[in-house]
Amino acid sequence: MSIIKDFLFQLTLMVIPIFIYFTFLTERVKSSRNRTVLMTILWGISIIFCMSFPVNFGHNARVELRIIPLLFGSLYSGFWSGIFLSALIILYRLYFGISIGFYNTVLVLLFSLPVILFFQKSFASSKKEKRVKIAVGLSFYYCLIGLTFSGILRGFSIEYLKVQVIHLFFVAVVTWFFTTLNETIREIHQLRFEMQNSEKLRVISELTSVFAHEIRNPMQVTRGFLQLLNEPDLPNKKKEYIQMSIDELDRANEIINDFLSFGKPSINNHERIDVGYQLQRVVNIIQSYSLNHNVEIKTDFLNNCWIYANPQKLHQSLINILKNAVESMPNGGIVWFSCTSTDDGYIKITIKDQGIGMTKKQLDQLGSPFYSLKESGTGLGMMVSFQIVRSFKGKVEVNSEKDRGTEFIILLPQVV
């Protein structure tokens, strides 16, 4: 039973460096050189423990698994790691005194280390199956060399040969297991890395679509006002149209800045704003667009309602919803746009149209990326609108019936 415990302890000494490498070093240590140095140190510690706590068979027979950390350090970390670990084995064996065991260790390393280092480049460039074969073959060769020199120096006996043969096959099996384990974990990490890169590309693709969708809204509004400025019978609202065009260009610039800073630590730039005033500005912006679609916007805003929010983002969210409401009525109609306060401390913004409405299935998918009822729509505008409201610690409720219109209710926390 004591022998089994000793072998299990030796196996644990093999697992710990592999566990530390894949759990901590691959993610936190970016430099491959630093990872190599740290792994060499870990394998060196493993060697020292293996040699310090060997498996004893009687008085003269003792075996341990120092070949495995030496093999892994040499094959995975390269030439200098193999040299360092071999020197460590010799120096630590010298610490126990000069004896037949010391000479045996030096001779085995002299005959086996050059072979291990010779196969190192082939191992590094090989695939999983071949790597396993190379590692098992080298461990088998190392043990054969050890058995041969041990027999020459100590003399051959049946009992001693039994121990060495058991050790040889045990080392080969353990090497096969840990090489397979190590290679499998490496494959999993590689797949994970590739999936992360794929996810980054997908996010970039989504952001590109969102960017194009969001920047199009202020461009269309500005274009509409510039068209009005070109009319010969221009009303007395020239300055107002110019100011609104400038405001929309500023909003486009804000959206560009938001996307350029995506992924960086966000700065909370919310401020105390009057909801009624901001909603009237939104109506002024969308008014010409709605008139072109024969849609009337009726408003009912409660004065002196205050919330903490980013006014630009609030405009962005409401313009998206209002624009969708206008476009949902191809034959014209009315959009009701109101703002009231609730008894439970919220500002309630309601946008109700007489449009085509939605089925329950369509309603459930509303706000999902790339889901839109419009032929040229991406669905990202509505998704962004929902996210903006949530960023203000608000919530969105949507009620709709097919061919009977849609009602958006936005609840935002009120401040005094």
N, C-alpha and C positions, 0 to 999 in steps of 0.2 A: 504493500500500500504506500510506503514511503517513497518507493521508486516512481510510482505513478504521480504522486504529488510533485516530485522533483521535475519530472518531464513536463507536467502541466505548467509549472512555474517558468520553465525554459520557454515554453510556447507563448506564455503571457509576455515575456520579454521581447518576443518577435512582433506581437500585436501592437504594443504601445507605440513604437516609432511610427508605424503605418497609420495608426489612429491619429496621432498628433499631427502628422504631415497633412493628411486630407481634411482634418477638422479645423486646424488653425493656420498652418503655414501657407497652403495654396490660396487662401482668401486674403490673408493679412500681409503676407510678405510678397511684394511685387517683383523684386529682383530675383532672377533665377540663380544668380551667384550666391546671394544670401541664403536662399532655400537650400542650395547644395551644401553650404557650410553648416547650416543648422542640422540638416539630415545626417551629415557625416558625424557631427557631435552626438546626435541621438543614437546612431548605430554604434559609435564608440562606447557610449554608456551601456548599451545592450550587451556588447562584447564583454565588458568588465563584469557585469552581473552574471553572465553565462559562465565565465571562468571562475567566478567567486563561489557560485553555488552549483557545482556539477552534480551529475547523477552517479552515485557510487555503487559499484557491483563488487562486493567483497572488499579485500584490503588493497589490491593493486589496480583494479579496473575502475576507471572513471571516464565518463563521456559527457560532452556538452555540445550545444548547438552554435558555437561561435562562428562556424562556417557560414551560417545563413546571414547574419548581419554583415559579415565580411563580403559575402557574395553580393548582397543587395547594395551595399555601399559602393562596391567597385563597378557593378553593372549599371546602376541607375545614376550614380553621382560622378563616375569617371575615374581617370587615371590617378590623380592626386589623392582622391578619397581612398582608393585601394591601397596606395602606398602608406598613407597615414594610419589606416586601420591595421595594416600588417605590422607596422612599427609599434603600434600600441599593443598588439598581441604579444610581440616579442618582449617588449619592455615589461609588461605586466607579468608575463611568465617568468622573466628574470627576477622579479620581485619575490617569487616563491623559492628562488635558489637555483643554482646550476645543477641540473640532474639529467637523467636520460630523457625525461619528459621535455626539458628545455631544448635539448638537441633535436628531439623528434619534431617539436614545433617549428624550429628554424628550418630544418630540412624540408618539411612538408610545405612551408610557405615558399621556399626557394624554388621548388619544383611545380607548385600549383599556381602561384600568383601570376607569373608570366603568361600562363595559359588563359587564366581568367581575364587578364588585361588584353590579351590578343583577341578574345571573342567580344570584348566590350563594345567596339564600334559596330560589329555585326548585330549585337543584341539591341543597341540603340536604334538601329534603322529597320529592325524587324517588326512584324506584326505579333499579335498576342500569342498565337499558337506556337510560333517559332521561338519566341522569347521564353515560354514555359519550357520547351525542349532544351534550349541552351542552358537555362538555369539548372534544370534537373541533371543534365549531363555533366555540368561542371561540378555540382555538389557530389555526384557519384564518383567523378575523377578524384576530387579532393580526398574523399573518404578512402578510396583505394590506395592513394599515395600514403595516407596516414596509416592504414592497415599494414602496408608493405614495410615502411620504415619502422613502425612499432614492432613488427615481427622480427626485423633484422636486429634491432637494438635490444629488445627484451627477450627474444626467443619465442618460437611458436608453441602454443599449447591449445588443446581442443577447447578448454573453457574460455580462454582469452579470445580465440577466434570466433566463438559463438557471440560474445559480447560485441566484437567489432562488426560482425556481419549484421547483427540486429541494429547496431548504430547506423551502419551504412544505409540499410533499407529505410530506417526511420527518418534519417536526414533527407533521403530522396523524396519520400512521401510528403514530409513537412515542407520541403522546398517547392514541390509541385503545388501544394495547397496554398502557400502564402504568395507564390508568384501569380497564380491564378486569381487569388483574392485581390492582390495589388493591381493587376491589370484590369480586372473587372471594375474596381472602384475608379481607376483612371478613365476608363471608357464612360462611366456614368458622369464623371465630372466634365469630360469633354462634351458629351451630349447636352449637359446642363449649360455649359458655356455657349454652345451653338444655339440652344433655345433662347438664351438671354439676348444674343445678337439678333436672332430672328424677331424677338419681341421688340427690340429697339427699332428695327426697321419698320415693323408694323405701326408702332407709335408715331414714328416720323411720318409715315404715309397718312395716318389719321390726322396728325397736326397740319399737314399740308392741305388736306381737304377742308379742315376747320378754318384754317387761315384764309383760304380762297373764299369760303362761304361767308365768313364774318366781315371780311374787308369789302365784299361786294355790296353789302347793305348801305354803308355811308357813301360809297361811290355812286350808287344809283340815285340816292337822295340829292347829292351834290349836282349830278348831271341834270336832274329834273329842275332844280332851281336855276341852273345856268341856261337851260332851255327857256325858262320863263323870262330871264333877263334879256333874251334875244327877241322877245315879242315886241312888235312896233307899238302896240297899245299897252305899254307896261303900266301897271297901276302904281300907286304911291308907296309900294312896299319894297322898293328896290334895295334900300339899306337893310331891311329885315331879311330879304332873301340872301343878300351877300353875307350877312352875319351868320345865318343858318348854314350856308355852304361852308364857311370857315369853321364853324363848330363841328360840322360833320367830318371835315378833313382832319381836325384835331382829334376827333374820336377814332378815325382810321389810324392815325399815328399812335394813339394809346393802345389800340388792338395790336399793332405791329410790335410795340414795346413789350406788351404782355407775352406774345409768343416768343420774342427774342430772349426774354428772361425766364422762359419755361424751364423748370428743373432746378433753378437756383432757389436758395432760401427766400421764401416770400415775405414781403414786408407788409404788415397790417396798416394799410392807408385808408381805413374806413374813417368817415367823418359824420358829424351830426348834420342831417339834411332834412329839409322840408319836403315831404312826399308830394304834396299837392303841387308845389312849384315845379318839381322835377317831372311829374306826370304831364303837366301842361307843356313843358318843353318837348317831351316825347311826342305829344299830339301835334305840336307845331312842325316837328320834323317829318312826321308821317302823313300830314294833312294832304299835301299835293299828290302824294302817291295814291292815297285812298280816293281822292276826287277823280283821278284818271281811271279808276276802276269802278266809278259810279257808286262809291260806298261812303256813307255818312257816319261820322264818329260823334256820338253823343256822350258828353262827359258830366260827371257829378263828383267833384272833388271836395273833400272835407278839409278846411283850412287848419293850419297850425298842428299838423301831424308830423312827428319827428321820429326818425329811425337812424341807426348807425349803419352806414353802407358806403360803398364807393359809387358816386353818381354816374361815372362813365360805364361801369359794369351794369348798374341798374338800367341805364338807357339801353345798353346792348341787349339785355335780357328782354325788356318790355317791347322794344322795336321788333325783335324776332317774333314774339307772340302776336303783336298787333299786325305785323306784315302777313303772317300766316292766316290770321282772321280775315283780313281783307281779301287775300287770294283764295280763301275758301268760298267766296261768293262771286262766281263768274258773272252772274246777272245783276250784281249790285245788291245793296241792302243796308242794314244798319249794324254798327258795332257799338255796344254800350261799354264805356270805360269809366269805372267809378272807384272811389276810395273812401272807406269808412273806418271807424275804430270799433273794436269788439270789446266785450266786457271782460275777457280774459287777458287783456294786455297786448293785443296784436293790432297791426294796421292791415286791413283787408282790402286788397286790390283785386277788382273783378274785371275781366275782359270777356264779354259775351257777344257772339256773332249769330247770324242767321244762315250760316253756311251749310255745306254738305254733311257735316257731322262725321262721326266715326262709329264703327261697330265696337263691341266689347273687346274683340280680339285685337283690333287696331289700337284701341285705347291702352291695352296692356303693353303694347310694344312702343308706345309713345315715349320718346326720350332715349331710345336705344340708338347706338351709333349705326349709321347707314340705313336707318329705316325712315322712309318718307312717303307721304301720299302724293307728292308732286313728282312728275316725270323726271325733272332735272334736279330734284332735291337730293341732298345727302343725308338728311336727318340729324346732322351734327349741330345745326343751329339750335334746335330744340334741346338737344343734350346739353349744350353749353349753357343755355338759359336756365335749365333745371339746376345745374351745378352752381351757377352764380347765386341763385336764390338760397341754396343750401349753405353757401359760403357766408351768407348773411344770417345764418341760423334760422332761416325761414323754411317754409314748406309750400308745396304746390299741390293743389287738388284740381282734377279735371273731370268735368261732367259732360257727356256728349251722347247724342242719339243720332242715328243715321237719318239724314235729310231734315233734321230739326235743329241743327246748330251745335255749337260747343261753348262751354263756359270754363274759363280758367280762373281759379281763385288762388291768389298769392297771399300768404300770411307772413308778415314780418314783425319781429318784436318791436314794440313801441317804446320810445324813451321820452322822459319828461324834459 
